Amino acid sequence: MISADLPRRTILKILGGAFAGLASGPSGAIGTGSSRPGEEWRTLAADVRSEFRWAWRNYRERAWGKDEINPVSGSSRSFFIEGHDLGLSCVEALDTLWLMGLDEEFQEGVDWVKAHLDFDIDGDAQVFETNIRLVGGLLSAHLACGDPMLLERAQDLANRLMKAFEASPHGLPYRYVNLKTGAVRDPDTNLAEIGTYTSEFGLLGRLTGDDRYYSAAKRAMKHALDLRSPIGLMAANIHAETGRFTSRNASIDIYADSFYEYLWDAWDLFGDIEMKGWSEECSAQQLAHQAKRYDGRLWFPMVDFESGEATSGTQSELAAYYAGLLGQTGHRAEGEAYLATFVEMQSNFDVIPEIIDVRQRRPLTRGTGLRPEFPDACLNLWLLDRNDRYPMLAAEHYRTMKRTSRAAYGYTSLADITTRPMKQGDNCPGYWWAEQMKYYYLLFGGHMRVDLDTLAVSTEGKILRGFRRGVAKGSLRR
Ligand code: IFL
């Protein structure tokens, strides 16, 4: 079934050439022509897997152990600390490799981690990014294969990040910590950077029997939640030393996004009923005060946290995740409506612009960061009802990415989405390995190695629950 809320051009595309042969979703009830049911989806999932393996081989050959490959030039770059690469793309890729049954590649990645990954570096790492990408990546790889060394590495790193929490009078982590000395800097922070730890720290606590991690992560979130205004909103920027908000802007978008994901996930993963209550309260107040309609489309621009008046006319692509979160928190209709907003952006501009003028519905920037939030929302909504339209929308996203971002040595960000052909940038962000390729693969039916009923992924796409251990190679069959 195709949602009536989709823009006309997209429906035409779905019914016409762009989706030829994909008359049914991965539930595969109706095949077309002489194909067997679901065969086209298996082909698409196999294509995602083969592209992932191709990109991995290029990374292996040209940027092994580096943080990120630049896939146009074949060069590489550091992400965390200039000159001290931490094999970011390797760690980000691990659980995706496992999911796809790329077992040799998974093992070479694990071997690299065991032989080379050392966090005793005299350099400042961003606490939030280090947690979601590296602590999360090591934990999910550990869950996939059971290797205790991966858990040890995750704990060693989390212990270093804990210094950023311990140095603050309110338990709000500083933005940067020196991995060797524990020195902290940059107290001027935001909700996302103080409140995206409960999933990884909670899991680490479960696996090691140490509650300190989850308690520290939750304490920081509670501090900000206690500052909610009379209309139930938080400002997105906060100071780790004063413990006070430093702006008036409430956001579900940049500066705040994953804070709200982690409220819900703490309930989903650990059954934390208090976090569930806060999550529901936040969603209700955001719907009451931040939801704005322009020409009938739903948007969530920033608003003043005390009055609810819009303070910006923009939305970033990152906010697309919120369509899935609305569905998870019981607001399916609003989640559908918000997804339709981004479907329209995809339809109008082929690639969803990084920053959008919500009244004019036009891009405010030309470059994009090879972003995963649209398929992320498709996955989270699909997990609720397995409706075919989500894989269909993700298929369009995947094909567009392949057409516009495929470069000589992998997939790249774009420098200009307004030109035809679009001008490519030269960088494959670490999250590409952890997020969209995994989401496409799952949506297209590649879920032999996970149980969809219990699957839980982090904000960085790391599988934190739901692995089926002991499933043999060849994960395409459903
Ligand atoms: O690191 C990624 C992650 O999804 C996140 N924020 C932005 C990145 C992807 O756009 O939480």
Residues whose N, C-alpha, C, O or C-beta is under 5 A from the ligand:
A	BS01	IFL	S258 R371 P372 Y431 T459 E460
